[in-house]
Amino acid sequence: MRKLSVIAVVSVVLLVAGSLQAETKDDFIKAYLLIQEGDVADKNAKASQAVEKYLEALKILRAIKKADPNWNPNILAYRTKWCADHIV
């Protein structure tokens, strides 16, 4: 009986961890799409719209880093810098 309880607890922990990683990945995809929209707006001389998209993406990227600092740190750093460079 105790062995079954341990297996149940481990299963729940693994499901929660997998769910959090999937959520982080989904958030990153949202940020990436916002960056793409910002790039399109920038190319079409819509600077204020581009800045709005970059700021929104930057907010998501910072939240990801805060929630999970070990989640693809190089990618987060690159995309964060990209947004920051395009806001200035």
N, C-alpha and C positions, 0 to 999 in steps of 0.2 A: 504494500500500500504506500509506504513512504517513497519507494522508487518511482511509483506512478506520479506522485505529487511533485517530485523533483523534475521529472520529464515534462509535466504540465507547466511548471514555472519556467523552465528553460525555453519551452516552445513559445510561451507568451513573450518572454524577453526578446527572442529572435524575431518574432513578428513585429513587435514595436520598433526594434532597431531597423528592420527592413522598411517599415512604413516611414520612419523619419528620413531615411536615405532617399526614398522615392519622393518624398515631399521636397527635400532639398533640391533634388534634380529637377523637379517640376518648377520650383521657384527660379532656378538658374535658367531654365528654358524661357520663362517669362521675361527675365532680365535680358537675355540674349535677343529675343524678338523685339523688345523695346529699343535695344541698341540698333538693331537693323532698321527699325522705323525712324530712329533719330538720324541715322546715316542717310536714308532716303530724303528726309525732310531737309537735311543740311545740303545735299546735292541740289535740291530744288529751291534753294535760297529761302527756306522757311526757318530761319535761325531760332526764333522763339519756340516754335514747335519742336525743333530738334533738341534744344536745351531742356524742354519739359520732359521729353522721352529719356534723355540721358540722366536727368536727375531722378526720375522714377526708377530707372534701372540701377543707378548707384545706390539708392535706398535698399533695394532688394539684395544687391550684392553684399552690402554692409551687414544686413540682417543675417544672410547666410554665413558670413565669416564669424559673426558674433555667436550664432547658434552652434556652429561646427567649424572651429578654426582649422581643423585638419582636412576639410573637404576641398580637394583640388586647389591648394593655396596658390600655385603658379597661375592657374587659369583665373582665379578670382583676382589676383593682383593685376594681371594683364587687362582684364575687362574693367576693373575699377580705374586703372590709370587711363584707359581709353576714354571712359566717360568723363573723368576729371579733365583730361586734356581738351576735350571737345566742348566742355562747359565754359572754359575760360575764353 
